[in-house]
Amino acid sequence: MNIAIFGLPGSGKTYFASQFASKINALHISSDAVRKDLLQMGHYEEQAKSIVYQTMLQLMVNANKKEQNLVLDATFNKRHIRNLFMEKARELHQQLYFIEIKADESVIRERLRHKRPDSEADFDVYLKIKKEFEQVDEDHLVLNSDKESLDEMLGRALVYINNLQDGPTGY
């Protein structure tokens, strides 16, 4: 099972993704950590982003071959990137579920004032990605990290995934 946790910088997606991965005994793959491992920090042009997403895609293939649950954590702000992951999941006969993490802009501004271990995103980066963010047409769960507790978010995500696994949906 593959779960893509996505949202804008500062939304709380990485924190949620790490906690959710732990809760469901899944491998957590963060685009920020992959970028750091690839020595791509500071490189956000399309080619560098493509390398990060292609690496995440290969890590997804490897995890699926090992029948390991996977939580992918990235902005997934472009439709073609989401499509790549959906197509690969279909090829592997695996499910891919989407969960979006949101927060009010004032909360995001405050969060991005603080240095984070793997992310260089500041409020200017947030504004740039927000402007470029392409609408998500895929069915997905939306969680608000500034309005719900972590326990509420984890509970809602578990119910969502369990309901989808029992039904015909998923990618």
N, C-alpha and C positions, 0 to 999 in steps of 0.2 A: 504494500500500500504506500502510495506517495501523496504527501500533503504539501501544497505550496502555500506558504504564509507570505502574504505580500502587503505592501502599503508604502506610503511615503516615508522618507527619513524622519526619525523622531517620533513615529507613530507608536512605537513599542513593539514592533514586530519581532525583533531579534530576541528580546527578553521573553515574550510570549512563546516564540518558536522553541527556544531552549527548554522552557518549562514544559511545554506540550510534548516535545520529543522525549523528555525524561518520563513523563506520565504514561506514554504509550510504548515505552521501550524502543524508541526509534533513533536512528542516526540523524543528527542535526547538521545540515550543511548550509552555512551562511555565505552569501556572496561576498561579504566583507572579509571573512576569514580566508576564503579562496583567493580573493584579490591580494591579500597580505602574503599568503603562501606562495603565490606566483610572482611576488615582488612587483606587483602592479599598482601599489599605493600611489595615489596622485595621478593615475592615468584613467581618465574617464571618457576618452574619445570612443567612438563607436567600435573601433577595432579592439580596443582593450576590453570594453564591456563584452564584446562577442567572445573573446578568449575566456573570460570569467564564466559566462553562461555555458559555453561549450564544455568547459571543465566540469561544471555542475551537472550537465547532461550526462557526461561520461561517468561521473560518480553515481548518478541515479541508475544507470545501466548496471554498474558493478553491484550496487546494493540490491537491485531487483534480482540479479542472478543469484545472489546469496539469500534470497527471500527475506531480506531485511526491510523492516518498515523505515520510511524515510521522511524527514521533514525538511523541505527546501525553504530557505529564507532569503528573499530578495525583493526588490521593488516590483519586478515583473511588470514594469510600466508600459511596455510595448506589446501590442497584440501578437506580432510575429514571434516574439520570444515565448509567450504563453503557448502559442500554437506548436512551436518546436517541442515543448515538453509534453503537450497533449498527444502529439503524433508519436513521440517515442514511447510514451506509456501504452498507447494502443498497440504499437509494434511488439511490445513486451508482454501484451495481454495483462496489463496491470491497471489499477485504478489510479487516477490523479484527482484529488479534491483541492479546491481553492478556499482559503480563508483570508479575508481582508481585515487588516487592523487599521483603525482610524483613531484620530484624536483631534480635538479642536486646535486651530492654528496657534492660539496663545499658549497652549500647553506644549506644543511642538517647539515653539520658539524658546521656551524656557528649558526644555530638555536638551536642545541643541547647543545651549550655552556651555554645557558640561562636556568635557573630553570623554570619549568612549574608547575602549581598547582597540577595536578593529575598524572603526568607522571615522572617516575624515569629514563626513557630511556636516555642513553648517547650515544656517538658515538660508543663505543664498542658494546652496545646492538644493535644499528643499523646494524653494520657489521655482527653480529651473525644472526640476523633475515634475513638480505639480503642473506646470504649464505644458509639459510634454506628455503627461499621463494620458494614455488612450483608454477609452471606456472599456470596462470589462463586461463582455456579453455572456460569459460562462456563468452558470449557476454557481453561487458562492455564498458563504456565510460572512456577515460583516459583524465585527466585534469592535467596541469602542473602549480603548484602554484607559481613557480618562473618565469614563462613566460607569464602568463595571470593574469589580474586583478581579484579581487574577483567578480566584476560585470560580467565580461566575463565568468568566471567559472560558476556562478549562472545561467546566461542566457543559456549557453550551456547545463547545467544539466537539466534545465526546459524543453528545447526543446527535449532533449533525452528522458526524462521520458514521456512527452506528446506524442511523436511519438510512443513509445513502448506501451503506454496505448491504442493507436488507432489501434495497430496491434496485431498479434497473439503471439508475443514473450514475454519473462519474465519467471520467474521460480516460 
